[in-house]
């Protein structure tokens, strides 16, 4: 099976692995970070159940997690991808963190992609515009 990263393509055995990698991108000009995570849905789980389970897990690991109710959203060019989106506030050490977060399932898989835009300052109108642009620019890669 061909497995692609930004830098290389690898040949891996069929069905012998699960991708749970994380990419962390520093957005210096925005004073923000952008994290992309991947994981597999548990048996019988859908996007909403997985999203809520992972939020519960995070709430046990950090202090003061406050999340807006997750809402359905459309992502990508022509809004062709369905997902869930929320906004979070949490404490990481002594720092308050503000986040936009979304998740969606890769078509014809059990792989959930999560994307989080985080800042240590409250979100601004410019951050909202960046987040909207990121969501609109998502494109699924051909295998």
Phi and psi in radians as a Rosetta constraint file:
Dihedral C 1 N 2 CA 2 C 2 CIRCULARHARMONIC -1.385 0.35
Dihedral N 2 CA 2 C 2 N 3 CIRCULARHARMONIC 2.250 0.35
Dihedral C 2 N 3 CA 3 C 3 CIRCULARHARMONIC -2.122 0.35
Dihedral N 3 CA 3 C 3 N 4 CIRCULARHARMONIC 2.240 0.35
Dihedral C 3 N 4 CA 4 C 4 CIRCULARHARMONIC -1.945 0.35
Dihedral N 4 CA 4 C 4 N 5 CIRCULARHARMONIC 2.412 0.35
Dihedral C 4 N 5 CA 5 C 5 CIRCULARHARMONIC -2.059 0.35
Dihedral N 5 CA 5 C 5 N 6 CIRCULARHARMONIC -3.125 0.35
Dihedral C 5 N 6 CA 6 C 6 CIRCULARHARMONIC -1.112 0.35
Dihedral N 6 CA 6 C 6 N 7 CIRCULARHARMONIC -0.530 0.35
Dihedral C 6 N 7 CA 7 C 7 CIRCULARHARMONIC -1.749 0.35
Dihedral N 7 CA 7 C 7 N 8 CIRCULARHARMONIC -0.553 0.35
Dihedral C 7 N 8 CA 8 C 8 CIRCULARHARMONIC -2.505 0.35
Dihedral N 8 CA 8 C 8 N 9 CIRCULARHARMONIC 2.863 0.35
Dihedral C 8 N 9 CA 9 C 9 CIRCULARHARMONIC -2.024 0.35
Dihedral N 9 CA 9 C 9 N 10 CIRCULARHARMONIC 2.388 0.35
Dihedral C 9 N 10 CA 10 C 10 CIRCULARHARMONIC -2.130 0.35
Dihedral N 10 CA 10 C 10 N 11 CIRCULARHARMONIC 2.644 0.35
Dihedral C 10 N 11 CA 11 C 11 CIRCULARHARMONIC -1.723 0.35
Dihedral N 11 CA 11 C 11 N 12 CIRCULARHARMONIC 2.076 0.35
Dihedral C 11 N 12 CA 12 C 12 CIRCULARHARMONIC -2.125 0.35
Dihedral N 12 CA 12 C 12 N 13 CIRCULARHARMONIC 2.723 0.35
Dihedral C 12 N 13 CA 13 C 13 CIRCULARHARMONIC -1.110 0.35
Dihedral N 13 CA 13 C 13 N 14 CIRCULARHARMONIC 2.497 0.35
Dihedral C 13 N 14 CA 14 C 14 CIRCULARHARMONIC -1.045 0.35
Dihedral N 14 CA 14 C 14 N 15 CIRCULARHARMONIC 2.318 0.35
Dihedral C 14 N 15 CA 15 C 15 CIRCULARHARMONIC 1.112 0.35
Dihedral N 15 CA 15 C 15 N 16 CIRCULARHARMONIC 0.127 0.35
Dihedral C 15 N 16 CA 16 C 16 CIRCULARHARMONIC -1.686 0.35
Dihedral N 16 CA 16 C 16 N 17 CIRCULARHARMONIC 0.214 0.35
Dihedral C 16 N 17 CA 17 C 17 CIRCULARHARMONIC -2.715 0.35
Dihedral N 17 CA 17 C 17 N 18 CIRCULARHARMONIC 2.841 0.35
Dihedral C 17 N 18 CA 18 C 18 CIRCULARHARMONIC -2.235 0.35
Dihedral N 18 CA 18 C 18 N 19 CIRCULARHARMONIC 2.335 0.35
Dihedral C 18 N 19 CA 19 C 19 CIRCULARHARMONIC -1.519 0.35
Dihedral N 19 CA 19 C 19 N 20 CIRCULARHARMONIC 1.979 0.35
Dihedral C 19 N 20 CA 20 C 20 CIRCULARHARMONIC -2.207 0.35
Dihedral N 20 CA 20 C 20 N 21 CIRCULARHARMONIC 0.667 0.35
Dihedral C 20 N 21 CA 21 C 21 CIRCULARHARMONIC -1.341 0.35
Dihedral N 21 CA 21 C 21 N 22 CIRCULARHARMONIC 2.817 0.35
Dihedral C 21 N 22 CA 22 C 22 CIRCULARHARMONIC -2.316 0.35
Dihedral N 22 CA 22 C 22 N 23 CIRCULARHARMONIC 2.361 0.35
Dihedral C 22 N 23 CA 23 C 23 CIRCULARHARMONIC -1.966 0.35
Dihedral N 23 CA 23 C 23 N 24 CIRCULARHARMONIC 2.324 0.35
Dihedral C 23 N 24 CA 24 C 24 CIRCULARHARMONIC -2.065 0.35
Dihedral N 24 CA 24 C 24 N 25 CIRCULARHARMONIC 2.106 0.35
Dihedral C 24 N 25 CA 25 C 25 CIRCULARHARMONIC -2.039 0.35
Dihedral N 25 CA 25 C 25 N 26 CIRCULARHARMONIC 2.178 0.35
Dihedral C 25 N 26 CA 26 C 26 CIRCULARHARMONIC -1.557 0.35
Dihedral N 26 CA 26 C 26 N 27 CIRCULARHARMONIC 2.168 0.35
Dihedral C 26 N 27 CA 27 C 27 CIRCULARHARMONIC -1.824 0.35
Dihedral N 27 CA 27 C 27 N 28 CIRCULARHARMONIC 1.482 0.35
Dihedral C 27 N 28 CA 28 C 28 CIRCULARHARMONIC -1.018 0.35
Dihedral N 28 CA 28 C 28 N 29 CIRCULARHARMONIC -0.804 0.35
Dihedral C 28 N 29 CA 29 C 29 CIRCULARHARMONIC -1.100 0.35
Dihedral N 29 CA 29 C 29 N 30 CIRCULARHARMONIC -0.590 0.35
Dihedral C 29 N 30 CA 30 C 30 CIRCULARHARMONIC -1.547 0.35
Dihedral N 30 CA 30 C 30 N 31 CIRCULARHARMONIC -0.086 0.35
Dihedral C 30 N 31 CA 31 C 31 CIRCULARHARMONIC 0.925 0.35
Dihedral N 31 CA 31 C 31 N 32 CIRCULARHARMONIC 0.818 0.35
Dihedral C 31 N 32 CA 32 C 32 CIRCULARHARMONIC -2.414 0.35
Dihedral N 32 CA 32 C 32 N 33 CIRCULARHARMONIC 2.873 0.35
Dihedral C 32 N 33 CA 33 C 33 CIRCULARHARMONIC -2.149 0.35
Dihedral N 33 CA 33 C 33 N 34 CIRCULARHARMONIC 2.691 0.35
Dihedral C 33 N 34 CA 34 C 34 CIRCULARHARMONIC -2.243 0.35
Dihedral N 34 CA 34 C 34 N 35 CIRCULARHARMONIC 2.093 0.35
Dihedral C 34 N 35 CA 35 C 35 CIRCULARHARMONIC -2.027 0.35
Dihedral N 35 CA 35 C 35 N 36 CIRCULARHARMONIC 2.288 0.35
Dihedral C 35 N 36 CA 36 C 36 CIRCULARHARMONIC -2.008 0.35
Dihedral N 36 CA 36 C 36 N 37 CIRCULARHARMONIC 2.167 0.35
Dihedral C 36 N 37 CA 37 C 37 CIRCULARHARMONIC -2.167 0.35
Dihedral N 37 CA 37 C 37 N 38 CIRCULARHARMONIC 2.709 0.35
Dihedral C 37 N 38 CA 38 C 38 CIRCULARHARMONIC -2.309 0.35
Dihedral N 38 CA 38 C 38 N 39 CIRCULARHARMONIC 2.523 0.35
Dihedral C 38 N 39 CA 39 C 39 CIRCULARHARMONIC -2.841 0.35
Dihedral N 39 CA 39 C 39 N 40 CIRCULARHARMONIC 2.872 0.35
Dihedral C 39 N 40 CA 40 C 40 CIRCULARHARMONIC -1.694 0.35
Dihedral N 40 CA 40 C 40 N 41 CIRCULARHARMONIC 2.423 0.35
Dihedral C 40 N 41 CA 41 C 41 CIRCULARHARMONIC -1.148 0.35
Dihedral N 41 CA 41 C 41 N 42 CIRCULARHARMONIC 2.517 0.35
Dihedral C 41 N 42 CA 42 C 42 CIRCULARHARMONIC -1.299 0.35
Dihedral N 42 CA 42 C 42 N 43 CIRCULARHARMONIC 2.815 0.35
Dihedral C 42 N 43 CA 43 C 43 CIRCULARHARMONIC -0.961 0.35
Dihedral N 43 CA 43 C 43 N 44 CIRCULARHARMONIC 2.272 0.35
Dihedral C 43 N 44 CA 44 C 44 CIRCULARHARMONIC 1.329 0.35
Dihedral N 44 CA 44 C 44 N 45 CIRCULARHARMONIC 0.065 0.35
Dihedral C 44 N 45 CA 45 C 45 CIRCULARHARMONIC -1.654 0.35
Dihedral N 45 CA 45 C 45 N 46 CIRCULARHARMONIC 2.491 0.35
Dihedral C 45 N 46 CA 46 C 46 CIRCULARHARMONIC -1.890 0.35
Dihedral N 46 CA 46 C 46 N 47 CIRCULARHARMONIC -3.119 0.35
Dihedral C 46 N 47 CA 47 C 47 CIRCULARHARMONIC -1.011 0.35
Dihedral N 47 CA 47 C 47 N 48 CIRCULARHARMONIC -0.844 0.35
Dihedral C 47 N 48 CA 48 C 48 CIRCULARHARMONIC -1.078 0.35
Dihedral N 48 CA 48 C 48 N 49 CIRCULARHARMONIC -0.792 0.35
Dihedral C 48 N 49 CA 49 C 49 CIRCULARHARMONIC -1.091 0.35
Dihedral N 49 CA 49 C 49 N 50 CIRCULARHARMONIC -0.746 0.35
Dihedral C 49 N 50 CA 50 C 50 CIRCULARHARMONIC -1.142 0.35
Dihedral N 50 CA 50 C 50 N 51 CIRCULARHARMONIC -0.776 0.35
Dihedral C 50 N 51 CA 51 C 51 CIRCULARHARMONIC -1.022 0.35
Dihedral N 51 CA 51 C 51 N 52 CIRCULARHARMONIC -0.827 0.35
Dihedral C 51 N 52 CA 52 C 52 CIRCULARHARMONIC -1.169 0.35
Dihedral N 52 CA 52 C 52 N 53 CIRCULARHARMONIC -0.678 0.35
Dihedral C 52 N 53 CA 53 C 53 CIRCULARHARMONIC -1.086 0.35
Dihedral N 53 CA 53 C 53 N 54 CIRCULARHARMONIC -0.745 0.35
Dihedral C 53 N 54 CA 54 C 54 CIRCULARHARMONIC -1.215 0.35
Dihedral N 54 CA 54 C 54 N 55 CIRCULARHARMONIC -0.615 0.35
Dihedral C 54 N 55 CA 55 C 55 CIRCULARHARMONIC -1.107 0.35
Dihedral N 55 CA 55 C 55 N 56 CIRCULARHARMONIC -0.712 0.35
Dihedral C 55 N 56 CA 56 C 56 CIRCULARHARMONIC -1.069 0.35
Dihedral N 56 CA 56 C 56 N 57 CIRCULARHARMONIC -0.728 0.35
Dihedral C 56 N 57 CA 57 C 57 CIRCULARHARMONIC -1.082 0.35
Dihedral N 57 CA 57 C 57 N 58 CIRCULARHARMONIC -0.792 0.35
Dihedral C 57 N 58 CA 58 C 58 CIRCULARHARMONIC -1.086 0.35
Dihedral N 58 CA 58 C 58 N 59 CIRCULARHARMONIC -0.705 0.35
Dihedral C 58 N 59 CA 59 C 59 CIRCULARHARMONIC -1.098 0.35
Dihedral N 59 CA 59 C 59 N 60 CIRCULARHARMONIC -0.432 0.35
Dihedral C 59 N 60 CA 60 C 60 CIRCULARHARMONIC -1.416 0.35
Dihedral N 60 CA 60 C 60 N 61 CIRCULARHARMONIC -0.288 0.35
Dihedral C 60 N 61 CA 61 C 61 CIRCULARHARMONIC -1.762 0.35
Dihedral N 61 CA 61 C 61 N 62 CIRCULARHARMONIC -0.353 0.35
Dihedral C 61 N 62 CA 62 C 62 CIRCULARHARMONIC -2.201 0.35
Dihedral N 62 CA 62 C 62 N 63 CIRCULARHARMONIC 2.871 0.35
Dihedral C 62 N 63 CA 63 C 63 CIRCULARHARMONIC -1.614 0.35
Dihedral N 63 CA 63 C 63 N 64 CIRCULARHARMONIC 2.538 0.35
Dihedral C 63 N 64 CA 64 C 64 CIRCULARHARMONIC 1.094 0.35
Dihedral N 64 CA 64 C 64 N 65 CIRCULARHARMONIC 0.606 0.35
Dihedral C 64 N 65 CA 65 C 65 CIRCULARHARMONIC -1.194 0.35
Dihedral N 65 CA 65 C 65 N 66 CIRCULARHARMONIC 2.164 0.35
Dihedral C 65 N 66 CA 66 C 66 CIRCULARHARMONIC -2.135 0.35
Dihedral N 66 CA 66 C 66 N 67 CIRCULARHARMONIC 2.174 0.35
Dihedral C 66 N 67 CA 67 C 67 CIRCULARHARMONIC -2.174 0.35
Dihedral N 67 CA 67 C 67 N 68 CIRCULARHARMONIC 2.419 0.35
Dihedral C 67 N 68 CA 68 C 68 CIRCULARHARMONIC -1.253 0.35
Dihedral N 68 CA 68 C 68 N 69 CIRCULARHARMONIC 2.677 0.35
Dihedral C 68 N 69 CA 69 C 69 CIRCULARHARMONIC -1.019 0.35
Dihedral N 69 CA 69 C 69 N 70 CIRCULARHARMONIC 2.402 0.35
Dihedral C 69 N 70 CA 70 C 70 CIRCULARHARMONIC -1.152 0.35
Dihedral N 70 CA 70 C 70 N 71 CIRCULARHARMONIC 2.451 0.35
Dihedral C 70 N 71 CA 71 C 71 CIRCULARHARMONIC -2.246 0.35
Dihedral N 71 CA 71 C 71 N 72 CIRCULARHARMONIC 2.667 0.35
Dihedral C 71 N 72 CA 72 C 72 CIRCULARHARMONIC -1.224 0.35
Dihedral N 72 CA 72 C 72 N 73 CIRCULARHARMONIC 2.525 0.35
Dihedral C 72 N 73 CA 73 C 73 CIRCULARHARMONIC -2.518 0.35
Dihedral N 73 CA 73 C 73 N 74 CIRCULARHARMONIC 2.767 0.35
Dihedral C 73 N 74 CA 74 C 74 CIRCULARHARMONIC -1.952 0.35
Dihedral N 74 CA 74 C 74 N 75 CIRCULARHARMONIC 2.359 0.35
Dihedral C 74 N 75 CA 75 C 75 CIRCULARHARMONIC -2.145 0.35
Dihedral N 75 CA 75 C 75 N 76 CIRCULARHARMONIC 2.863 0.35
Dihedral C 75 N 76 CA 76 C 76 CIRCULARHARMONIC 1.458 0.35
Dihedral N 76 CA 76 C 76 N 77 CIRCULARHARMONIC 3.058 0.35
Dihedral C 76 N 77 CA 77 C 77 CIRCULARHARMONIC -1.097 0.35
Dihedral N 77 CA 77 C 77 N 78 CIRCULARHARMONIC 2.362 0.35
Dihedral C 77 N 78 CA 78 C 78 CIRCULARHARMONIC 1.054 0.35
Dihedral N 78 CA 78 C 78 N 79 CIRCULARHARMONIC 0.382 0.35
Dihedral C 78 N 79 CA 79 C 79 CIRCULARHARMONIC 0.813 0.35
Dihedral N 79 CA 79 C 79 N 80 CIRCULARHARMONIC 0.904 0.35
Dihedral C 79 N 80 CA 80 C 80 CIRCULARHARMONIC -1.583 0.35
Dihedral N 80 CA 80 C 80 N 81 CIRCULARHARMONIC -0.079 0.35
Dihedral C 80 N 81 CA 81 C 81 CIRCULARHARMONIC -2.112 0.35
Dihedral N 81 CA 81 C 81 N 82 CIRCULARHARMONIC 2.258 0.35
Dihedral C 81 N 82 CA 82 C 82 CIRCULARHARMONIC -1.602 0.35
Dihedral N 82 CA 82 C 82 N 83 CIRCULARHARMONIC 2.464 0.35
Dihedral C 82 N 83 CA 83 C 83 CIRCULARHARMONIC -2.697 0.35
Dihedral N 83 CA 83 C 83 N 84 CIRCULARHARMONIC -3.028 0.35
Dihedral C 83 N 84 CA 84 C 84 CIRCULARHARMONIC -2.092 0.35
Dihedral N 84 CA 84 C 84 N 85 CIRCULARHARMONIC 2.583 0.35
Dihedral C 84 N 85 CA 85 C 85 CIRCULARHARMONIC -2.438 0.35
Dihedral N 85 CA 85 C 85 N 86 CIRCULARHARMONIC 2.565 0.35
Dihedral C 85 N 86 CA 86 C 86 CIRCULARHARMONIC -2.618 0.35
Dihedral N 86 CA 86 C 86 N 87 CIRCULARHARMONIC 2.971 0.35
Dihedral C 86 N 87 CA 87 C 87 CIRCULARHARMONIC -2.114 0.35
Dihedral N 87 CA 87 C 87 N 88 CIRCULARHARMONIC 2.431 0.35
Dihedral C 87 N 88 CA 88 C 88 CIRCULARHARMONIC -2.183 0.35
Dihedral N 88 CA 88 C 88 N 89 CIRCULARHARMONIC 2.694 0.35
Dihedral C 88 N 89 CA 89 C 89 CIRCULARHARMONIC -2.337 0.35
Dihedral N 89 CA 89 C 89 N 90 CIRCULARHARMONIC 2.413 0.35
Dihedral C 89 N 90 CA 90 C 90 CIRCULARHARMONIC -2.719 0.35
Dihedral N 90 CA 90 C 90 N 91 CIRCULARHARMONIC 2.900 0.35
Dihedral C 90 N 91 CA 91 C 91 CIRCULARHARMONIC -1.819 0.35
Dihedral N 91 CA 91 C 91 N 92 CIRCULARHARMONIC 2.293 0.35
Dihedral C 91 N 92 CA 92 C 92 CIRCULARHARMONIC -2.143 0.35
Dihedral N 92 CA 92 C 92 N 93 CIRCULARHARMONIC 1.760 0.35
Dihedral C 92 N 93 CA 93 C 93 CIRCULARHARMONIC 1.165 0.35
Dihedral N 93 CA 93 C 93 N 94 CIRCULARHARMONIC -2.190 0.35
Dihedral C 93 N 94 CA 94 C 94 CIRCULARHARMONIC -1.689 0.35
Dihedral N 94 CA 94 C 94 N 95 CIRCULARHARMONIC 0.066 0.35
Dihedral C 94 N 95 CA 95 C 95 CIRCULARHARMONIC -1.775 0.35
Dihedral N 95 CA 95 C 95 N 96 CIRCULARHARMONIC 2.357 0.35
Dihedral C 95 N 96 CA 96 C 96 CIRCULARHARMONIC -1.467 0.35
Dihedral N 96 CA 96 C 96 N 97 CIRCULARHARMONIC 2.345 0.35
Dihedral C 96 N 97 CA 97 C 97 CIRCULARHARMONIC -2.051 0.35
Dihedral N 97 CA 97 C 97 N 98 CIRCULARHARMONIC 2.414 0.35
Dihedral C 97 N 98 CA 98 C 98 CIRCULARHARMONIC -2.008 0.35
Dihedral N 98 CA 98 C 98 N 99 CIRCULARHARMONIC 2.381 0.35
Dihedral C 98 N 99 CA 99 C 99 CIRCULARHARMONIC -2.439 0.35
Dihedral N 99 CA 99 C 99 N 100 CIRCULARHARMONIC 2.551 0.35
Dihedral C 99 N 100 CA 100 C 100 CIRCULARHARMONIC -1.823 0.35
Dihedral N 100 CA 100 C 100 N 101 CIRCULARHARMONIC 2.421 0.35
Dihedral C 100 N 101 CA 101 C 101 CIRCULARHARMONIC -2.483 0.35
Dihedral N 101 CA 101 C 101 N 102 CIRCULARHARMONIC 2.474 0.35
Dihedral C 101 N 102 CA 102 C 102 CIRCULARHARMONIC -2.480 0.35
Dihedral N 102 CA 102 C 102 N 103 CIRCULARHARMONIC 2.808 0.35
Dihedral C 102 N 103 CA 103 C 103 CIRCULARHARMONIC -2.559 0.35
Dihedral N 103 CA 103 C 103 N 104 CIRCULARHARMONIC 2.592 0.35
Dihedral C 103 N 104 CA 104 C 104 CIRCULARHARMONIC -2.673 0.35
Dihedral N 104 CA 104 C 104 N 105 CIRCULARHARMONIC 2.827 0.35
Dihedral C 104 N 105 CA 105 C 105 CIRCULARHARMONIC -1.750 0.35
Dihedral N 105 CA 105 C 105 N 106 CIRCULARHARMONIC 2.317 0.35
Dihedral C 105 N 106 CA 106 C 106 CIRCULARHARMONIC -1.158 0.35
Dihedral N 106 CA 106 C 106 N 107 CIRCULARHARMONIC 2.298 0.35
Dihedral C 106 N 107 CA 107 C 107 CIRCULARHARMONIC -0.946 0.35
Dihedral N 107 CA 107 C 107 N 108 CIRCULARHARMONIC 2.459 0.35
Dihedral C 107 N 108 CA 108 C 108 CIRCULARHARMONIC 1.075 0.35
Dihedral N 108 CA 108 C 108 N 109 CIRCULARHARMONIC 0.465 0.35
Dihedral C 108 N 109 CA 109 C 109 CIRCULARHARMONIC -2.414 0.35
Dihedral N 109 CA 109 C 109 N 110 CIRCULARHARMONIC -3.140 0.35
Dihedral C 109 N 110 CA 110 C 110 CIRCULARHARMONIC -1.963 0.35
Dihedral N 110 CA 110 C 110 N 111 CIRCULARHARMONIC 0.370 0.35
Dihedral C 110 N 111 CA 111 C 111 CIRCULARHARMONIC -1.624 0.35
Dihedral N 111 CA 111 C 111 N 112 CIRCULARHARMONIC 2.141 0.35
Dihedral C 111 N 112 CA 112 C 112 CIRCULARHARMONIC -1.716 0.35
Dihedral N 112 CA 112 C 112 N 113 CIRCULARHARMONIC 2.252 0.35
Dihedral C 112 N 113 CA 113 C 113 CIRCULARHARMONIC -1.735 0.35
Dihedral N 113 CA 113 C 113 N 114 CIRCULARHARMONIC 2.353 0.35
Dihedral C 113 N 114 CA 114 C 114 CIRCULARHARMONIC -2.154 0.35
Dihedral N 114 CA 114 C 114 N 115 CIRCULARHARMONIC 2.521 0.35
Dihedral C 114 N 115 CA 115 C 115 CIRCULARHARMONIC -2.363 0.35
Dihedral N 115 CA 115 C 115 N 116 CIRCULARHARMONIC 2.296 0.35
Dihedral C 115 N 116 CA 116 C 116 CIRCULARHARMONIC -2.321 0.35
Dihedral N 116 CA 116 C 116 N 117 CIRCULARHARMONIC 2.216 0.35
Dihedral C 116 N 117 CA 117 C 117 CIRCULARHARMONIC -1.866 0.35
Dihedral N 117 CA 117 C 117 N 118 CIRCULARHARMONIC 2.057 0.35
Dihedral C 117 N 118 CA 118 C 118 CIRCULARHARMONIC -2.196 0.35
Dihedral N 118 CA 118 C 118 N 119 CIRCULARHARMONIC 2.545 0.35
Dihedral C 118 N 119 CA 119 C 119 CIRCULARHARMONIC -2.477 0.35
Dihedral N 119 CA 119 C 119 N 120 CIRCULARHARMONIC 2.738 0.35
Dihedral C 119 N 120 CA 120 C 120 CIRCULARHARMONIC -1.669 0.35
Dihedral N 120 CA 120 C 120 N 121 CIRCULARHARMONIC 0.141 0.35
Dihedral C 120 N 121 CA 121 C 121 CIRCULARHARMONIC -2.182 0.35
Dihedral N 121 CA 121 C 121 N 122 CIRCULARHARMONIC 2.695 0.35
Dihedral C 121 N 122 CA 122 C 122 CIRCULARHARMONIC -0.963 0.35
Dihedral N 122 CA 122 C 122 N 123 CIRCULARHARMONIC 2.602 0.35
Dihedral C 122 N 123 CA 123 C 123 CIRCULARHARMONIC -1.158 0.35
Dihedral N 123 CA 123 C 123 N 124 CIRCULARHARMONIC 2.485 0.35
Dihedral C 123 N 124 CA 124 C 124 CIRCULARHARMONIC -1.912 0.35
Dihedral N 124 CA 124 C 124 N 125 CIRCULARHARMONIC 3.062 0.35
Dihedral C 124 N 125 CA 125 C 125 CIRCULARHARMONIC -1.071 0.35
Dihedral N 125 CA 125 C 125 N 126 CIRCULARHARMONIC -0.629 0.35
Dihedral C 125 N 126 CA 126 C 126 CIRCULARHARMONIC -1.118 0.35
Dihedral N 126 CA 126 C 126 N 127 CIRCULARHARMONIC -0.690 0.35
Dihedral C 126 N 127 CA 127 C 127 CIRCULARHARMONIC -1.113 0.35
Dihedral N 127 CA 127 C 127 N 128 CIRCULARHARMONIC -0.746 0.35
Dihedral C 127 N 128 CA 128 C 128 CIRCULARHARMONIC -1.051 0.35
Dihedral N 128 CA 128 C 128 N 129 CIRCULARHARMONIC -0.700 0.35
Dihedral C 128 N 129 CA 129 C 129 CIRCULARHARMONIC -1.159 0.35
Dihedral N 129 CA 129 C 129 N 130 CIRCULARHARMONIC -0.726 0.35
Dihedral C 129 N 130 CA 130 C 130 CIRCULARHARMONIC -1.089 0.35
Dihedral N 130 CA 130 C 130 N 131 CIRCULARHARMONIC -0.780 0.35
Dihedral C 130 N 131 CA 131 C 131 CIRCULARHARMONIC -1.062 0.35
Dihedral N 131 CA 131 C 131 N 132 CIRCULARHARMONIC -0.794 0.35
Dihedral C 131 N 132 CA 132 C 132 CIRCULARHARMONIC -1.063 0.35
Dihedral N 132 CA 132 C 132 N 133 CIRCULARHARMONIC -0.713 0.35
Dihedral C 132 N 133 CA 133 C 133 CIRCULARHARMONIC -1.147 0.35
Dihedral N 133 CA 133 C 133 N 134 CIRCULARHARMONIC -0.731 0.35
Dihedral C 133 N 134 CA 134 C 134 CIRCULARHARMONIC -1.062 0.35
Dihedral N 134 CA 134 C 134 N 135 CIRCULARHARMONIC -0.848 0.35
Dihedral C 134 N 135 CA 135 C 135 CIRCULARHARMONIC -1.059 0.35
Dihedral N 135 CA 135 C 135 N 136 CIRCULARHARMONIC -0.763 0.35
Dihedral C 135 N 136 CA 136 C 136 CIRCULARHARMONIC -1.170 0.35
Dihedral N 136 CA 136 C 136 N 137 CIRCULARHARMONIC -0.496 0.35
Dihedral C 136 N 137 CA 137 C 137 CIRCULARHARMONIC -1.536 0.35
Dihedral N 137 CA 137 C 137 N 138 CIRCULARHARMONIC -0.002 0.35
Dihedral C 137 N 138 CA 138 C 138 CIRCULARHARMONIC -1.143 0.35
Dihedral N 138 CA 138 C 138 N 139 CIRCULARHARMONIC 2.261 0.35
Dihedral C 138 N 139 CA 139 C 139 CIRCULARHARMONIC -2.275 0.35
Dihedral N 139 CA 139 C 139 N 140 CIRCULARHARMONIC 2.345 0.35
Dihedral C 139 N 140 CA 140 C 140 CIRCULARHARMONIC -1.375 0.35
Dihedral N 140 CA 140 C 140 N 141 CIRCULARHARMONIC 2.360 0.35
Dihedral C 140 N 141 CA 141 C 141 CIRCULARHARMONIC -1.473 0.35
Dihedral N 141 CA 141 C 141 N 142 CIRCULARHARMONIC 2.521 0.35
Dihedral C 141 N 142 CA 142 C 142 CIRCULARHARMONIC -1.223 0.35
Dihedral N 142 CA 142 C 142 N 143 CIRCULARHARMONIC 2.547 0.35
